[in-house]
Amino acid sequence: MDFSQNQINKDFLDWYNHNRQYLPPLNEDSVEELFSTFLQENPAEARYLDILTSTQQKLYDLNALRDDAMVKEFTVAPLGLYSPEQNYVKIKVTIKYFTIKIVRWTIKYGEQDTINVYYSGKYARQTYLEFSNNYRDVSIVAWILGIPALPLSLPIAMAIWSTAGGIMFQGFNLDDYWESTDYQYFWIVTKSNYYYPNVVVPGITLASNFETYLYNKSGRKYYLLPNTKYVSIILPEVSLSATAAAAKISDAAHEFVNTHGQSWVYVKRG
């Protein structure tokens, strides 16, 4: 365990022993609720939880980069523009948990959900043209977030899409991105860090957040939706916070993974 993990565990035990006469017995059934209460009463512990979370997230990001490098090596091949073998759409959803060990129990206090949607060949060109012509239209939300392959409702998707408002396209050049892929693919990623509000109290410890970007061959990210935190979304059809939006992404990710697993799944070929 790293320093932050040890420190949180020590502080939790000190807090529990000091207040045990007012608290339920510490066991598997109560530890999650007790940990949440501990965080509420000791907001200074947030800095240790931030360190622990950052360490785990760096590991997840490193693993994701390795996976992405492998995908590029095997899928971005010199098959010729729009050859039959190159025409497909595939999706990969991964769920990685943020965990902490308290005494002898492991608590899941959040998760990182990553939605990869990879358009290749003629489907990539179709996507490029659709986005070029209609990027401010609500229908574009569909392919950014993988709908209909993902069970995320259009109002929720529109709310997420609208979060960044007018800033999402500042400094973004779609033609530059398309050229950087050799006109072969669109690789769209939505990444969400969702911290469970029943364990980690929003505003006291960690803030759920999400972002959407495009990958090119060299691994550069072109951001469509910058990372969002502490955002309230209000539209005629829906009103939700960044935490609530991350929760919706989590629901969609789990539903997809429960059906398809966490490997690449072809949803369209030929």
ZALO-236971 format. One record per atom (N, C-alpha, C): x, y, z; atom name; residue in one letter. Coordinates in steps of 0.05 Angstrom, whole numbers. Layout:
<nodes>
       px       py       pz   atom   type
        X        Y        Z     CA      A
...
</nodes>
This chain:
<nodes>
       px       py       pz   atom   type
       17      -24        0      N      M
        0        0        0     CA      M
       17       25        0      C      M
        8       46      -14      N      D
       24       70      -14     CA      D
       18       87       10      C      D
       32      110       12      N      F
       30      127       36     CA      F
        1      136       41      C      F
      -13      145       20      N      S
      -40      155       23     CA      S
      -59      133       33      C      S
      -56      109       22      N      Q
      -72       86       31     CA      Q
      -68       81       61      C      Q
      -43       79       69      N      N
      -36       74       97     CA      N
      -46       96      115      C      N
      -44      121      105      N      Q
      -52      144      122     CA      Q
      -82      144      126      C      Q
      -97      140      104      N      I
     -126      139      107     CA      I
     -135      117      126      C      I
     -123       93      123      N      N
     -130       70      140     CA      N
     -124       76      169      C      N
     -101       88      175      N      K
      -94       95      202     CA      K
     -113      116      213      C      K
     -119      136      198      N      D
     -136      158      207     CA      D
     -165      147      212      C      D
     -174      129      194      N      F
     -200      117      198     CA      F
     -201      102      224      C      F
     -182       85      229      N      L
     -182       69      254     CA      L
     -180       87      279      C      L
     -164      108      278      N      D
     -163      127      300     CA      D
     -190      139      305      C      D
     -203      148      283      N      W
     -230      160      285     CA      W
     -250      140      296      C      W
     -249      116      286      N      Y
     -269       96      295     CA      Y
     -265       89      324      C      Y
     -240       85      333      N      N
     -235       78      360     CA      N
     -243      100      379      C      N
     -239      125      370      N      H
     -246      148      386     CA      H
     -277      151      389      C      H
     -292      142      369      N      N
     -321      146      369     CA      N
     -337      121      370      C      N
     -324       98      375      N      R
     -337       72      372     CA      R
     -362       69      390      C      R
     -363       83      412      N      Q
     -386       81      430     CA      Q
     -412       92      416      C      Q
     -408      109      396      N      Y
     -431      120      382     CA      Y
     -436      108      355      C      Y
     -418       89      347      N      L
     -419       78      321     CA      L
     -427       48      321      C      L
     -437       38      299      N      P
     -443        9      297     CA      P
     -417       -7      297      C      P
     -419      -33      303      N      P
     -395      -50      301     CA      P
     -382      -49      273      C      P
     -356      -49      272      N      L
     -342      -49      247     CA      L
     -340      -77      235      C      L
     -354      -81      213      N      N
     -354     -107      200     CA      N
     -359     -103      170      C      N
     -360     -125      155      N      E
     -363     -124      126     CA      E
     -388     -108      118      C      E
     -410     -111      134      N      D
     -435      -98      127     CA      D
     -435      -68      133      C      D
     -419      -59      151      N      S
     -420      -31      160     CA      S
     -397      -14      150      C      S
     -375      -27      140      N      V
     -351      -12      135     CA      V
     -355       10      114      C      V
     -371        5       93      N      E
     -374       25       72     CA      E
     -388       50       83      C      E
     -410       45       98      N      E
     -425       68      110     CA      E
     -407       83      130      C      E
     -392       68      146      N      L
     -374       81      166     CA      L
     -353       97      151      C      L
     -342       87      129      N      F
     -322      102      115     CA      F
     -333      128      103      C      F
     -358      127       93      N      S
     -371      150       83     CA      S
     -375      171      105      C      S
     -383      162      128      N      T
     -387      180      151     CA      T
     -360      193      159      C      T
     -339      176      159      N      F
     -312      186      166     CA      F
     -304      208      147      C      F
     -309      205      121      N      L
     -302      226      101     CA      L
     -318      251      106      C      L
     -344      248      112      N      Q
     -360      272      117     CA      Q
     -350      288      142      C      Q
     -342      273      162      N      E
     -333      286      187     CA      E
     -304      295      186      C      E
     -289      286      166      N      N
     -261      292      164     CA      N
     -254      300      135      C      N
     -263      323      126      N      P
     -259      331       98     CA      P
     -229      334       91      C      P
     -212      338      111      N      A
     -183      341      105     CA      A
     -172      315       94      C      A
     -186      292       98      N      E
     -176      267       86     CA      E
     -178      267       56      C      E
     -192      287       45      N      A
     -195      287       16     CA      A
     -168      288        1      C      A
     -148      301       13      N      R
     -122      303        0     CA      R
     -109      276       -3      C      R
     -113      259       17      N      Y
     -101      232       16     CA      Y
     -117      215       -5      C      Y
     -143      218       -5      N      L
     -159      203      -25     CA      L
     -153      213      -53      C      L
     -148      239      -57      N      D
     -139      249      -83     CA      D
     -114      236      -92      C      D
      -94      234      -74      N      I
      -68      221      -81     CA      I
      -72      192      -89      C      I
      -88      178      -73      N      L
      -93      150      -79     CA      L
     -107      147     -106      C      L
     -127      163     -111      N      T
     -143      162     -136     CA      T
     -125      169     -160      C      T
     -108      189     -157      N      S
      -90      197     -178     CA      S
      -71      174     -185      C      S
      -61      161     -165      N      T
      -43      138     -170     CA      T
      -56      116     -186      C      T
      -81      109     -178      N      Q
      -96       88     -192     CA      Q
     -102       97     -220      C      Q
     -110      123     -223      N      Q
     -118      132     -250     CA      Q
      -94      132     -269      C      Q
      -70      139     -259      N      K
      -47      139     -276     CA      K
      -41      110     -286      C      K
      -45       91     -269      N      L
      -41       63     -277     CA      L
      -62       55     -298      C      L
      -87       63     -294      N      Y
     -108       56     -313     CA      Y
     -102       69     -340      C      Y
      -93       95     -339      N      D
      -87      109     -364     CA      D
      -64       96     -379      C      D
      -44       87     -364      N      L
      -21       74     -377     CA      L
      -30       48     -390      C      L
      -46       32     -376      N      N
      -56        7     -388     CA      N
      -73       13     -413      C      N
      -89       34     -412      N      A
     -105       42     -435     CA      A
      -88       49     -459      C      A
      -66       64     -454      N      L
      -48       71     -476     CA      L
      -36       46     -489      C      L
      -29       27     -472      N      R
      -18        2     -483     CA      R
      -39      -12     -500      C      R
      -63      -13     -491      N      D
      -85      -26     -506     CA      D
      -89      -11     -532      C      D
      -89       16     -531      N      D
      -94       32     -555     CA      D
      -71       28     -576      C      D
      -47       26     -566      N      A
      -24       22     -584     CA      A
      -27       -5     -599      C      A
      -37      -25     -584      N      M
      -41      -51     -597     CA      M
      -64      -50     -617      C      M
      -85      -35     -611      N      V
     -107      -32     -630     CA      V
      -97      -19     -655      C      V
      -82        3     -652      N      K
      -72       17     -676     CA      K
      -54       -1     -693      C      K
      -37      -17     -679      N      E
      -18      -34     -694     CA      E
      -33      -54     -711      C      E
      -55      -65     -701      N      F
      -69      -87     -715     CA      F
      -92      -77     -733      C      F
     -102      -53     -728      N      T
     -125      -45     -744     CA      T
     -119      -23     -764      C      T
     -100       -6     -758      N      V
      -93       15     -778     CA      V
      -72        3     -796      C      V
      -81      -13     -815      N      A
      -62      -27     -833     CA      A
      -65      -16     -861      C      A
      -44      -19     -878      N      P
      -44       -9     -905     CA      P
      -61      -26     -924      C      P
      -87      -26     -919      N      L
     -105      -43     -935     CA      L
     -115      -28     -959      C      L
     -110       -2     -961      N      G
     -121       14     -982     CA      G
     -146       28     -973      C      G
     -151       53     -981      N      L
     -174       67     -972     CA      L
     -200       53     -980      C      L
     -217       49     -959      N      Y
     -243       38     -962     CA      Y
     -244       10     -975      C      Y
     -223       -5     -971      N      S
     -224      -33     -980     CA      S
     -245      -48     -962      C      S
     -257      -70     -973      N      P
     -278      -84     -957     CA      P
     -269      -91     -929      C      P
     -244      -99     -926      N      E
     -235     -108     -899     CA      E
     -233      -85     -880      C      E
     -233      -60     -890      N      Q
     -229      -37     -873     CA      Q
     -256      -24     -865      C      Q
     -278      -34     -875      N      N
     -304      -21     -870     CA      N
     -317      -34     -846      C      N
     -316      -21     -823      N      Y
     -329      -32     -799     CA      Y
     -332      -10     -778      C      Y
     -349      -17     -758      N      V
     -352        0     -734     CA      V
     -350      -19     -711      C      V
     -333      -13     -691      N      K
     -331      -30     -668     CA      K
     -330      -12     -643      C      K
     -337      -25     -621      N      I
     -340      -11     -595     CA      I
     -326      -27     -573      C      I
     -313      -13     -556      N      K
     -302      -26     -532     CA      K
     -309       -9     -508      C      K
     -320      -22     -487      N      V
     -326       -8     -462     CA      V
     -311      -21     -440      C      V
     -296       -6     -425      N      T
     -281      -17     -402     CA      T
     -290       -3     -376      C      T
     -290      -18     -355      N      I
     -297       -8     -328     CA      I
     -274      -16     -310      C      I
     -262        4     -297      N      K
     -241        0     -278     CA      K
     -248       14     -252      C      K
     -245        0     -230      N      Y
     -255       10     -204     CA      Y
     -233       24     -188      C      Y
     -241       46     -175      N      F
     -224       58     -155     CA      F
     -230       45     -128      C      F
     -209       34     -115      N      T
     -214       19      -90     CA      T
     -195       29      -68      C      T
     -204       24      -44      N      I
     -188       29      -20     CA      I
     -192        7        0      C      I
     -171       -1       13      N      K
     -173      -22       33     CA      K
     -175      -10       61      C      K
     -196      -15       75      N      I
     -201       -6      102     CA      I
     -201      -31      120      C      I
     -181      -32      138      N      V
     -177      -55      155     CA      V
     -172      -79      137      C      V
     -191      -98      135      N      R
     -187     -121      118     CA      R
     -208     -123       95      C      R
     -222     -101       91      N      W
     -242     -100       71     CA      W
     -235      -80       49      C      W
     -241      -88       24      N      T
     -237      -70        1     CA      T
     -262      -56       -7      C      T
     -262      -30       -7      N      I
     -285      -14      -14     CA      I
     -281       -2      -42      C      I
     -302       -6      -59      N      K
     -302        8      -85     CA      K
     -315       35      -81      C      K
     -300       56      -86      N      Y
     -312       83      -82     CA      Y
     -316       98     -108      C      Y
     -310       85     -131      N      G
     -316       97     -156     CA      G
     -306       80     -179      C      G
     -309       90     -203      N      E
     -301       74     -227     CA      E
     -294       93     -250      C      E
     -276       83     -267      N      Q
     -270       97     -292     CA      Q
     -282       82     -315      C      Q
     -301       94     -328      N      D
     -315       82     -351     CA      D
     -304       94     -377      C      D
     -295       77     -395      N      T
     -284       87     -420     CA      T
     -299       74     -443      C      T
     -310       91     -461      N      I
     -326       82     -484     CA      I
     -310       89     -509      C      I
     -300       68     -523      N      N
     -286       72     -548     CA      N
     -305       65     -571      C      N
     -308       83     -590      N      V
     -323       77     -614     CA      V
     -305       82     -638      C      V
     -300       62     -654      N      Y
     -280       63     -675     CA      Y
     -293       59     -702      C      Y
     -294       80     -718      N      Y
     -306       79     -745     CA      Y
     -283       76     -765      C      Y
     -284       57     -783      N      S
     -263       52     -802     CA      S
     -274       52     -831      C      S
     -256       60     -850      N      G
     -262       58     -878     CA      G
     -285       76     -886      C      G
     -305       65     -900      N      K
     -327       81     -910     CA      K
     -344       93     -887      C      K
     -345       78     -865      N      Y
     -361       88     -842     CA      Y
     -347      112     -829      C      Y
     -320      113     -830      N      A
     -306      136     -820     CA      A
     -311      160     -838      C      A
     -310      156     -864      N      R
     -316      178     -883     CA      R
     -344      188     -879      C      R
     -363      170     -875      N      Q
     -391      178     -871     CA      Q
     -393      195     -845      C      Q
     -379      186     -825      N      T
     -380      200     -799     CA      T
     -367      228     -802      C      T
     -345      229     -816      N      Y
     -332      255     -821     CA      Y
     -351      275     -835      C      Y
     -364      265     -856      N      L
     -382      283     -871     CA      L
     -406      291     -854      C      L
     -417      273     -838      N      E
     -440      279     -821     CA      E
     -432      300     -801      C      E
     -408      296     -789      N      F
     -400      315     -768     CA      F
     -393      342     -781      C      F
     -381      342     -804      N      S
     -374      367     -818     CA      S
     -398      384     -824      C      S
     -420      371     -832      N      N
     -444      385     -841     CA      N
     -463      391     -818      C      N
     -462      375     -796      N      N
     -483      377     -776     CA      N
     -472      377     -747      C      N
     -447      387     -743      N      Y
     -436      383     -716     CA      Y
     -451      397     -694      C      Y
     -468      416     -701      N      R
     -484      429     -680     CA      R
     -512      417     -678      C      R
     -517      397     -694      N      D
     -543      384     -694     CA      D
     -545      362     -673      C      D
     -568      358     -661      N      V
     -571      339     -640     CA      V
     -564      311     -649      C      V
     -568      305     -674      N      S
     -564      277     -684     CA      S
     -534      269     -681      C      S
     -516      288     -681      N      I
     -488      282     -679     CA      I
     -481      270     -652      C      I
     -497      276     -632      N      V
     -492      264     -606     CA      V
     -491      234     -607      C      V
     -507      223     -626      N      A
     -509      194     -628     CA      A
     -482      180     -632      C      A
     -467      189     -651      N      W
     -442      175     -657     CA      W
     -420      183     -637      C      W
     -421      207     -626      N      I
     -401      215     -606     CA      I
     -401      196     -582      C      I
     -425      190     -573      N      L
     -428      173     -549     CA      L
     -434      144     -555      C      L
     -434      136     -580      N      G
     -438      108     -587     CA      G
     -466       99     -588      C      G
     -485      118     -588      N      I
     -513      111     -591     CA      I
     -519      102     -620      C      I
     -535       82     -626      N      P
     -552       68     -607     CA      P
     -539       43     -595      C      P
     -513       39     -601      N      A
     -500       16     -589     CA      A
     -500       16     -559      C      A
     -499       41     -548      N      L
     -500       43     -519     CA      L
     -528       53     -510      C      L
     -538       42     -488      N      P
     -565       49     -479     CA      P
     -566       75     -464      C      P
     -557       97     -476      N      L
     -557      123     -464     CA      L
     -578      140     -478      C      L
     -598      149     -463      N      S
     -620      163     -476     CA      S
     -611      189     -489      C      S
     -626      197     -509      N      L
     -618      221     -524     CA      L
     -619      246     -506      C      L
     -639      250     -489      N      P
     -638      274     -472     CA      P
     -613      275     -454      C      P
     -605      252     -444      N      I
     -580      251     -427     CA      I
     -556      257     -445      C      I
     -555      245     -468      N      A
     -533      250     -486     CA      A
     -531      279     -494      C      A
     -555      291     -500      N      M
     -555      320     -507     CA      M
     -546      337     -484      C      M
     -553      330     -460      N      A
     -544      345     -437     CA      A
     -514      344     -434      C      A
     -503      320     -438      N      I
     -473      317     -436     CA      I
     -460      333     -459      C      I
     -472      331     -483      N      W
     -462      345     -506     CA      W
     -462      376     -501      C      W
     -482      386     -487      N      S
     -486      414     -484     CA      S
     -469      426     -461      C      S
     -458      408     -445      N      T
     -444      417     -421     CA      T
     -423      438     -426      C      T
     -407      433     -446      N      A
     -384      452     -451     CA      A
     -392      476     -466      C      A
     -418      477     -475      N      G
     -428      501     -489     CA      G
     -411      509     -513      C      G
     -406      534     -516      N      G
     -392      544     -539     CA      G
     -362      539     -539      C      G
     -351      529     -517      N      I
     -321      526     -517     CA      I
     -312      500     -529      C      I
     -329      481     -534      N      M
     -320      454     -541     CA      M
     -305      454     -568      C      M
     -311      473     -585      N      F
     -298      472     -611     CA      F
     -276      493     -614      C      F
     -270      507     -593      N      Q
     -248      527     -595     CA      Q
     -222      512     -599      C      Q
     -208      520     -620      N      G
     -182      508     -626     CA      G
     -184      480     -638      C      G
     -209      472     -645      N      F
     -212      445     -657     CA      F
     -216      447     -687      C      F
     -201      432     -702      N      N
     -203      431     -731     CA      N
     -208      403     -740      C      N
     -232      397     -748      N      L
     -240      370     -756     CA      L
     -223      361     -780      C      L
     -219      379     -800      N      D
     -203      371     -823     CA      D
     -175      362     -816      C      D
     -163      376     -797      N      D
     -136      368     -788     CA      D
     -136      340     -776      C      D
     -157      335     -760      N      Y
     -159      308     -748     CA      Y
     -162      287     -770      C      Y
     -180      292     -788      N      W
     -186      272     -810     CA      W
     -161      267     -826      C      W
     -146      288     -832      N      E
     -122      284     -848     CA      E
     -101      268     -831      C      E
     -100      272     -805      N      S
      -81      259     -788     CA      S
      -85      229     -786      C      S
     -109      219     -794      N      T
     -115      191     -794     CA      T
     -111      178     -822      C      T
      -99      194     -840      N      D
      -97      185     -868     CA      D
     -124      179     -880      C      D
     -144      194     -871      N      Y
     -172      191     -881     CA      Y
     -182      163     -878      C      Y
     -175      149     -857      N      Q
     -182      121     -854     CA      Q
     -201      115     -831      C      Q
     -200      131     -810      N      Y
     -217      123     -787     CA      Y
     -224      147     -770      C      Y
     -245      143     -754      N      F
     -252      161     -732     CA      F
     -252      145     -707      C      F
     -237      154     -687      N      W
     -235      139     -662     CA      W
     -244      158     -640      C      W
     -268      153     -629      N      I
     -281      171     -610     CA      I
     -281      158     -583      C      I
     -272      172     -563      N      V
     -270      162     -535     CA      V
     -285      180     -516      C      V
     -302      168     -500      N      T
     -315      183     -478     CA      T
     -305      170     -452      C      T
     -292      185     -435      N      K
     -281      175     -410     CA      K
     -294      189     -387      C      K
     -304      173     -368      N      S
     -319      184     -345     CA      S
     -307      173     -320      C      S
     -301      190     -301      N      N
     -293      182     -274     CA      N
     -316      187     -255      C      N
     -329      166     -246      N      Y
     -353      168     -230     CA      Y
     -347      159     -202      C      Y
     -350      177     -182      N      Y
     -345      171     -154     CA      Y
     -372      168     -140      C      Y
     -376      145     -128      N      Y
     -402      138     -117     CA      Y
     -410      157      -95      C      Y
     -433      170      -98      N      P
     -441      190      -78     CA      P
     -449      178      -51      C      P
     -455      152      -51      N      N
     -461      140      -25     CA      N
     -436      133       -9      C      N
     -413      136      -22      N      V
     -387      131       -8     CA      V
     -371      156       -6      C      V
     -367      169      -29      N      V
     -351      194      -30     CA      V
     -370      217      -35      C      V
     -372      234      -16      N      V
     -392      256      -17     CA      V
     -383      278      -36      C      V
     -399      283      -58      N      P
     -391      303      -77     CA      P
     -388      331      -63      C      P
     -367      345      -71      N      G
     -362      371      -59     CA      G
     -344      370      -35      C      G
     -343      347      -22      N      I
     -325      344        1     CA      I
     -300      330       -7      C      I
     -302      310      -24      N      T
     -279      295      -32     CA      T
     -274      298      -62      C      T
     -283      278      -77      N      L
     -277      278     -106     CA      L
     -301      287     -122      C      L
     -296      298     -145      N      A
     -317      308     -163     CA      A
     -317      290     -188      C      A
     -340      278     -194      N      S
     -343      262     -218     CA      S
     -339      280     -242      C      S
     -329      268     -264      N      N
     -323      284     -288     CA      N
     -322      267     -313      C      N
     -323      279     -336      N      F
     -323      264     -361     CA      F
     -312      281     -383      C      F
     -304      268     -405      N      E
     -293      282     -428     CA      E
     -296      265     -453      C      E
     -295      278     -476      N      T
     -297      264     -502     CA      T
     -276      275     -521      C      T
     -261      256     -533      N      Y
     -239      265     -551     CA      Y
     -236      245     -574      C      Y
     -221      253     -594      N      L
     -215      236     -617     CA      L
     -185      229     -616      C      L
     -179      204     -623      N      Y
     -151      195     -624     CA      Y
     -142      195     -653      C      Y
     -116      204     -658      N      N
     -105      201     -684     CA      N
      -82      180     -683      C      N
      -69      176     -706      N      K
      -49      154     -707     CA      K
      -26      157     -687      C      K
      -18      182     -683      N      S
        5      186     -665     CA      S
       -2      186     -636      C      S
      -28      183     -630      N      G
      -37      182     -602     CA      G
      -46      209     -592      C      G
      -45      229     -609      N      R
      -55      256     -601     CA      R
      -85      256     -596      C      R
      -94      271     -576      N      K
     -122      273     -571     CA      K
     -133      300     -581      C      K
     -155      299     -596      N      Y
     -169      323     -605     CA      Y
     -195      324     -588      C      Y
     -197      343     -571      N      Y
     -219      344     -552     CA      Y
     -244      356     -564      C      Y
     -266      340     -563      N      L
     -292      350     -571     CA      L
     -306      362     -547      C      L
     -303      349     -524      N      L
     -316      358     -499     CA      L
     -295      359     -478      C      L
     -286      382     -469      N      P
     -266      383     -448     CA      P
     -275      371     -422      C      P
     -256      363     -406      N      N
     -263      351     -380     CA      N
     -281      370     -364      C      N
     -302      359     -353      N      T
     -322      375     -338     CA      T
     -324      367     -309      C      T
     -324      386     -291      N      K
     -328      381     -263     CA      K
     -347      402     -252      C      K
     -361      395     -231      N      Y
     -379      414     -217     CA      Y
     -397      429     -236      C      Y
     -408      415     -256      N      V
     -425      428     -276     CA      V
     -454      419     -272      C      V
     -472      439     -272      N      S
     -500      433     -272     CA      S
     -511      437     -300      C      S
     -526      418     -310      N      I
     -536      418     -337     CA      I
     -566      422     -336      C      I
     -576      442     -349      N      I
     -605      447     -349     CA      I
     -614      452     -378      C      I
     -631      433     -387      N      L
     -643      435     -413     CA      L
     -673      430     -410      C      L
     -689      437     -431      N      P
     -718      433     -428     CA      P
     -726      404     -421      C      P
     -710      385     -430      N      E
     -718      357     -426     CA      E
     -704      344     -402      C      E
     -683      357     -391      N      V
     -668      343     -371     CA      V
     -652      364     -354      C      V
     -648      357     -329      N      S
     -631      374     -312     CA      S
     -615      355     -294      C      S
     -589      358     -295      N      L
     -572      340     -280     CA      L
     -545      352     -275      C      L
     -531      342     -254      N      S
     -504      351     -248     CA      S
     -484      334     -263      C      S
     -458      341     -261      N      A
     -437      325     -273     CA      A
     -437      297     -260      C      A
     -442      296     -234      N      T
     -443      270     -220     CA      T
     -466      253     -231      C      T
     -489      265     -236      N      A
     -512      250     -246     CA      A
     -506      241     -275      C      A
     -493      258     -291      N      A
     -486      250     -318     CA      A
     -467      227     -318      C      A
     -447      228     -300      N      A
     -428      206     -298     CA      A
     -442      180     -289      C      A
     -462      183     -273      N      A
     -477      160     -264     CA      A
     -492      147     -288      C      A
     -503      164     -305      N      K
     -517      154     -329     CA      K
     -498      140     -348      C      K
     -474      151     -351      N      I
     -454      138     -368     CA      I
     -446      111     -355      C      I
     -444      111     -329      N      S
     -438       86     -315     CA      S
     -459       64     -320      C      S
     -485       72     -318      N      D
     -507       53     -323     CA      D
     -504       42     -351      C      D
     -499       59     -371      N      A
     -497       50     -398     CA      A
     -473       32     -402      C      A
     -451       39     -389      N      A
     -426       23     -392     CA      A
     -431       -5     -380      C      A
     -444       -7     -357      N      H
     -448      -33     -344     CA      H
     -468      -49     -361      C      H
     -488      -37     -372      N      E
     -507      -52     -388     CA      E
     -493      -64     -413      C      E
     -476      -48     -426      N      F
     -461      -57     -449     CA      F
     -442      -80     -442      C      F
     -427      -76     -420      N      V
     -407      -96     -412     CA      V
     -421     -122     -403      C      V
     -444     -120     -390      N      N
     -458     -144     -382     CA      N
     -467     -161     -406      C      N
     -471     -148     -428      N      T
     -479     -162     -453     CA      T
     -456     -171     -470      C      T
     -436     -153     -472      N      H
     -414     -158     -492     CA      H
     -387     -162     -480      C      H
     -383     -158     -454      N      G
     -357     -160     -442     CA      G
     -341     -134     -447      C      G
     -314     -136     -442      N      Q
     -298     -112     -444     CA      Q
     -277     -113     -466      C      Q
     -282     -130     -486      N      S
     -265     -131     -510     CA      S
     -278     -115     -533      C      S
     -264     -111     -554      N      W
     -275      -98     -578     CA      W
     -298     -115     -589      C      W
     -320     -102     -596      N      V
     -343     -116     -608     CA      V
     -350     -102     -634      C      V
     -351     -118     -656      N      Y
     -359     -106     -682     CA      Y
     -389     -103     -682      C      Y
     -398      -78     -688      N      V
     -427      -73     -690     CA      V
     -436      -68     -718      C      V
     -416      -66     -737      N      K
     -423      -62     -765     CA      K
     -398      -70     -781      C      K
     -403      -86     -803      N      R
     -381      -95     -820     CA      R
     -390      -95     -849      C      R
     -370      -89     -867      N      G
     -376      -91     -895     CA      G
     -387      -66     -908      C      G
</nodes>
